[in-house]
């Protein structure tokens, strides 16, 4: 993104990228080592084993031939695309800022008045900027 939006969101994008990369590195290196060093010695029985079997048989029944599999793929992908476009917000969430100008701040010395500023600073700035104006 360019302009003000880019300035606002570039830091956030950089932070999120670093977090995702560090999470990937942690998931691929530290977690497998920790699992190898501190395994669970007792094998526990799953209290939901009957439930998992029922769910598995139901899913197999829904996808037991090629036509059902393809219809699930098409309906899930098509539904996701439709819902994404239906709920997509407007992209004009920030007002447009003029990019053909620039902003500056001029701090005046204590006791400086308009005549002093005109004589000492403004006339010099006008003289230097006039060749590029217009």
Secondary structure, 3 states (H helix, E strand, C coil): CCHHHHHHHHHHHHHHHHHHHHHHHHHHHHHHHHHHHCCCCCCCCCCCHHHHHHHHHHHHHHCCCHHHHHHHHHHHHHHHHHHHHHCCCCCCCCCCCCCCCCCCCCCCCCCCCHHHHHHHHHHHHHHHHHHHCC
